[in-house]
Amino acid sequence: MARTSYRYIDWTLGADPAQPSHRRIECADCPAASGDSPGQLGPDRWALQHAGATGHRGYRETVISHLRATPAEDA
């Protein structure tokens, strides 16, 4: 009979360097939104311009970050 052995390892979870994060800011007072952007400046600028043009002050931010699990000994 063949013997089987198992090796349990620890894993880490971190940002996937091959996939950039994306941000989107939505107005909480109307359906307007910045659109998706890999950087912070575009959505922030949109929100400030929208606030200046409309007087709207509430916003929601959505950030999508891609993650990768790797064995701890590879980290």
C-alpha positions in Angstrom: 0.0 0.0 0.0 1.3 3.5 -1.0 1.8 6.0 1.8 0.8 9.6 1.3 2.1 12.5 3.2 0.7 16.0 3.2 2.6 19.2 3.7 0.6 22.1 5.0 1.9 25.6 4.2 1.0 29.1 5.2 -0.3 31.5 2.5 -0.2 35.3 2.1 -2.5 37.5 0.3 -1.3 40.7 -1.4 -1.7 43.1 -4.3 -1.3 41.6 -7.8 1.4 43.7 -9.4 0.3 42.7 -12.9 -3.2 44.2 -12.3 -3.7 47.8 -11.4 -6.4 48.9 -9.0 -9.3 50.9 -10.3 -11.3 53.6 -8.6 -14.7 55.1 -9.3 -16.5 57.9 -7.4 -20.3 58.3 -7.6 -22.4 61.2 -6.5 -24.7 60.3 -3.5 -27.2 63.0 -4.6 -27.7 62.1 -8.3 -26.7 59.2 -10.6 -23.5 60.9 -11.9 -20.2 59.1 -11.6 -16.6 59.6 -12.6 -16.1 56.4 -14.5 -13.4 53.8 -13.8 -9.8 55.0 -13.5 -6.5 53.3 -12.6 -5.3 56.5 -10.8 -6.6 58.6 -8.0 -6.4 62.0 -9.6 -9.1 61.6 -12.3 -12.0 60.5 -10.0 -11.0 63.1 -7.4 -10.9 65.9 -9.9 -14.3 64.8 -11.3 -15.9 64.8 -7.8 -14.5 68.3 -7.0 -15.7 69.7 -10.4 -19.1 68.0 -9.9 -19.4 69.5 -6.4 -18.5 73.0 -7.7 -21.0 72.7 -10.6 -23.9 71.2 -8.6 -23.4 71.9 -4.9 -23.6 68.2 -4.2 -21.4 67.2 -1.3 -21.9 63.4 -0.8 -19.9 60.8 -2.7 -19.2 57.1 -2.7 -15.9 55.6 -3.7 -15.5 52.1 -5.1 -12.0 50.6 -5.3 -11.3 47.3 -7.1 -8.0 45.8 -6.2 -6.7 42.5 -7.7 -5.1 40.2 -5.2 -2.9 37.2 -5.5 -2.4 34.4 -3.0 1.1 33.0 -2.7 2.8 30.5 -0.5 4.5 32.2 2.5 7.9 30.8 1.6 7.7 32.6 -1.8 6.9 35.9 -0.3 
